[in-house]
């Protein structure tokens, strides 16, 4: 069983690549409270959030800080799978969610054979980076450029 909904990856790849990925994806239901991504644990699958919502959190200094919520269409685990690094975030279902999963091996195999997918991946990762930058600006206040901070004051 596969997802019929478009996600942020499928929306930016050619139809034949989307079809191949869709045919390989496995759908399931994740209960409220399920950790889709766990910090420090390498994901074995790319996860597509087909319905429902999840919260992205990061552990910092003994606290858990919410980076926000994501909904249908979000792709999870991409950076970790692409870079071979363990995630630094947790993603937890806020309600029952329908998800589709694609093994990292299958995803990377399709990617190797379809390098045009890299443009879609860059869009997703850039969007994720922009979200984190906006979060940091909101929480810390707008930082002054380094050059402005280091200029001596003239009276």
Number of C-alpha atoms within 10 A of each C-alpha: 11 17 20 9 14 16 16 17 20 20 13 19 18 13 11 9 18 16 12 13 19 21 13 16 21 16 19 14 14 19 14 15 15 17 17 22 24 20 16 12 14 16 22 15 22 23 23 30 27 24 19 19 20 26 20 20 20 17 13 9 7 6 9 13 13 15 18 13 14 18 17 19 19 19 23 19 23 21 17 19 21 12 9 11 14 17 21 16 21 21 26 21 24 18 16 16 22 19 24 25 23 21 17 19 13 16 20 14 11 15 16 12 10 13 10 14 19 14 12 18 19 11 14 19 14 12 12 13 12 12 14 14 12 14 15 14 12 10 9 9 9 10 9 8 8 8 7 8 10 8 8 7 6 4 3
